Amino acid sequence: MLVCGTHSGLYRLDGPHGDPVRVAACGRVREVVRSGDARIAATAEGLYRSTDGTDWHRLDGPDDPVSVLAGPETVLVGTGSVDVLRARPATDGDGWRFDPIGDLDAHPHGERWRDRAPGAAPSVRTLAVHPDDGVLAGLEPGGVYAFDGDFWRRYGRGVHDDVHDLRVLDGGAVVAATGSGLYRTDDGDLWYRLDTDFRDFWASYFREAVVRGDRLYAGANRWGPEAPSGVTLSGPADGDGFDADPVPAAEPAFVASWAVVDGTLVGGTLRVDEDGFAGGEPTPLVVRDDDAWRVGATLPAGATSLAT
């Protein structure tokens, strides 16, 4: 089963070539993840949860969830008000409780985030858990911050402010997909840019990265003379050189989200045109099959997040 978050709600498919069935009309989905045997989605209408991928109900939680991360024993939620919350079922069995992790919104850098944010509203766009450095939060805009158990601190220098996605690799390195470049840090101190090949100079807008096997995959939208068009970069997980492949879609699109379904890499795409992103337009899933990209099912709207 594949659950697809889109610009017009949640869809369920029986695999990347199945027929999409709308299971929740919840507006734009920010992120959907698997949480044990359940799935949790951060949407424009709040947090939703499902135990079967078909029947979804809203949780009594924050009104502005942007990101969600599910671990073995807990769920973390990032919000549009720059909070990171730990979500757990209430001990009395009645609903869920949401407790703040530190006070990220009160960080001394907050004024800078708000100065740079459209409409003065930064958000916690992505979350990750590092084996040594604890909870990581990627801000849009603001960079990356880590919680040390008492306070939030800036996590490294050199990453672009517009952070969309964080991935912790085996060994502790972290990859950040941003609005201008794909970055990596090996020590949480200094970030360096991975997409430096001149052939892909214009392919600089990234939404999400994923590791399958020993390879790192990331979809980017190409601006500049050849815009709009999508490109998929793939290479060793250490970032030592990428191959670039066009997205096999009939209309310009790029991969904005990833999932691995029964060992097969699947990307959810987002249409682009001369005026920018066209989230309301139908777009296909793309599937990595026999070392080539092929088209899968078509979603009624642009993909934002995928979960098995």
Buried (B, 14 or more C-beta within 10 A) or exposed (E): BBBBBBBBBBBBBEBBBBEBEBBBEBBBBBBBBBBEEBBBBBBBBBBBBBEEBEEBEBBEBBEBBBBBBBEEEEBBBBBBBBBBBBBEEEEEEEEBBBEEBBEBBEBEBBEBBBEBBEEEEBBBBBBBBBEEBBBBBBBBBBBBBBBEEEEBEBBBEEBBBBBBBBBBBEEBBBBBBBBBBBBBBBEBEEBBBBBEBEEBEBBBBBBBBBBBEEBBBBBBBBBEEEBBBBBBBBBEBBBEEBEBBEBBBEBBBBBBBBBBBEEBBBBBBBBBEEEEBBBEBBBBBBBBEEEEBBBBBBBBBBBBBBBB
